[in-house]
Amino acid sequence: MSTTEVILDTVLEPGTGWSRVCRRATSLTITDLEGGANVPALLYAAGDPLERYCMPDTLKAQHISRLTSGVALYSDMGRVLASIVADDCGWHDTITGHSTAEIVAARWGRLGYQEARNGWRRSAREALLTELWKHGLGARDLVANINFFTKVAIASDGSLGFVSDHSQPGDAVTLRFELDTLVVLTTTPHPLDPAPVWCARPVRLLVTDSEPAGADDSVRSACPENERGFAAAEMTLR
Amino acid sequence: MTDARLTVDIPAGDGWIGELSAGERLRIVDLRGNQAVDTLFFDAHDYANRYSAVDTLREQGSAYLTTGSRLLALDCVPLVTIVEDTCGRHDTVGGACSQESNVVRYGVHTRDMHACRNTFMAQAASWGRGLDKRDLGANVNFFMNVPMSPEGGLEFVDGISAPGKYLDLRADRDTLVLISNCPQLNNPCNGYDPTPIRLQVWAAA
């Protein structure tokens, strides 16, 4: 193995947004520095953002209702955009969405820039849209997002329950990109988090180079569906 | 109830697009049973403000849809509410089938089979007004049974619907409805035999 080269190593402040095109054969590791982070995230095929992360196709291809290590993240065009190759916390939600300004105001109270400067309470929706606008995208591109580090448990009767203290300080999740992918994410609390005070948390973002998925890659070979999803992705490289 | 202003049967593999005015009621009838009806909703005055499955599930605190479920737009305000439901449970996580997802799930031999997202795009193109693939978010699958487990699993299983089961939706504001009557032949969502549905619309009471 070659030495891993660090491309970017930065801390994203609580309550803000970030976006970057992450190239194939690089990885992004997100670390929950303090525990209890929530990182709403969306993925788009770089160059053709009409192709984007697809929650339903990701879940039904792999017969799952949550994301963790070994899971492929599918686009709506049947291609694997990225794989989760490492994960400390075992469950990342993708079925309960993200906060809006109205939700933040109702849950924690509105706090604007005039009052709080950069400690203002931005919603996930505002932060995601701000990043999307930078890339010429907007509200029509908002689809069901991933919530890294959040577990919303699904009871056998279908009732949903937010799990507090799910992610511990230092918990990390690593995405390996199979195709050039626009990543849009934010460090904003989950609407179901019962914390009485605003609970945005910082995360560390580490982008490194990485080996592409080999023929015997564990995510690729996890199921026949993933074999086909990887093959479809790799077909676009030729 | 008064006469419906619209009654139309939609064959499997076909679709429908049309507007409901606030207060109108749409009935979807599963005529022969076990038929998935893939459905999208849009604010009739702002198509970017479309049905959001994840906001709907979070705000109702439950993973499935049934009577009382308020189907929210991205602004977290209801587009329609399920006011009557003789089936009991509907999915909104399983999405709509596409040629591409069929290849992933079932193999390349299914690539050329008809799929819901083709119907969505064809209906959107016929409607015009800028509506296109970019507006296709996660949909509702009426009459479809996709249980999720506490361990994090998910399965497509035999429907719990039956011939004549129906649900009524009340439009909470002016809403554009886009339907694909699912042609999927590769899983039990249609009992491996896609069949017609009936749509009826009544004016506001």
Contacts between the chains, C-beta under 8 A, distances in Angstrom:
chain1	res1	chain2	res2	distance
A	50	B	133	6.3
A	50	B	134	5.9
A	54	B	95	7.0
A	55	B	53	8.0
A	55	B	54	7.4
A	55	B	93	7.4
A	55	B	95	7.4
A	55	B	138	6.0
A	56	B	93	6.2
A	56	B	94	5.7
A	56	B	95	2.3
A	56	B	96	7.5
A	56	B	138	5.4
A	57	B	95	6.0
A	57	B	98	7.8
A	57	B	101	4.9
A	57	B	104	7.2
A	59	B	93	6.2
A	59	B	94	7.6
A	59	B	95	8.0
A	59	B	154	5.4
A	60	B	94	5.6
A	60	B	95	6.5
A	60	B	101	7.4
A	60	B	105	6.9
A	60	B	146	7.8
A	60	B	154	6.8
A	60	B	156	6.9
A	61	B	101	7.1
A	61	B	104	5.1
A	61	B	105	5.8
A	63	B	153	6.0
A	63	B	154	5.5
A	63	B	155	6.2
A	64	B	152	5.8
A	64	B	153	6.5
A	64	B	154	5.8
A	65	B	63	8.0
A	65	B	93	7.1
A	65	B	148	3.9
A	65	B	149	7.1
A	65	B	152	5.4
A	65	B	153	6.5
A	65	B	154	4.4
A	66	B	152	4.2
A	68	B	152	7.6
A	74	B	104	7.1
A	76	B	98	7.1
A	76	B	100	7.3
A	76	B	101	7.9
A	76	B	136	7.8
A	77	B	100	4.9
A	78	B	98	7.3
A	78	B	99	8.0
A	78	B	100	3.1
A	78	B	101	5.7
A	78	B	103	5.5
A	78	B	104	4.7
A	79	B	100	7.8
A	91	B	152	6.5
A	94	B	54	7.9
A	95	B	53	7.7
A	95	B	54	5.7
A	95	B	57	5.8
A	95	B	63	7.1
A	95	B	93	5.8
A	96	B	54	5.6
A	96	B	57	6.1
A	96	B	58	4.0
A	97	B	52	6.5
A	97	B	54	3.4
A	97	B	55	4.7
A	97	B	57	7.8
A	97	B	58	5.3
A	98	B	54	8.0
A	100	B	75	7.3
A	100	B	76	5.9
A	102	B	75	7.9
A	102	B	76	6.5
A	103	B	76	7.0
A	138	B	48	7.3
A	139	B	48	4.2
A	139	B	49	7.4
A	139	B	74	6.8
A	140	B	47	7.8
A	140	B	48	4.9
A	140	B	134	4.9
A	140	B	135	6.0
A	141	B	134	6.9
A	142	B	74	6.2
A	142	B	137	7.9
A	143	B	137	5.3
A	143	B	138	6.9
A	144	B	52	7.8
A	144	B	53	6.2
A	144	B	54	4.6
A	144	B	137	7.1
A	144	B	138	5.1
A	145	B	54	7.3
A	152	B	58	7.7
A	153	B	150	6.5
A	154	B	63	5.3
A	154	B	148	4.8
A	154	B	149	7.2
A	154	B	150	6.0
A	154	B	152	7.9
A	155	B	150	6.2
A	156	B	149	7.3
A	156	B	150	6.0
A	158	B	62	4.9
A	158	B	63	4.2
A	158	B	64	4.7
A	158	B	89	8.0
A	158	B	148	7.6
A	159	B	61	6.1
A	159	B	62	5.5
A	159	B	63	7.6
A	160	B	57	6.6
A	160	B	58	7.1
A	160	B	61	5.2
A	160	B	62	6.2
A	160	B	63	6.0
A	161	B	61	8.0
A	191	B	58	6.2
A	192	B	58	6.4
A	224	B	107	7.8
A	225	B	104	5.2
A	225	B	105	5.7
A	228	B	103	6.1
A	228	B	104	5.1
A	228	B	107	7.0
A	228	B	108	7.5
A	229	B	104	5.0
A	232	B	100	7.4
A	232	B	103	6.9
A	232	B	104	7.1
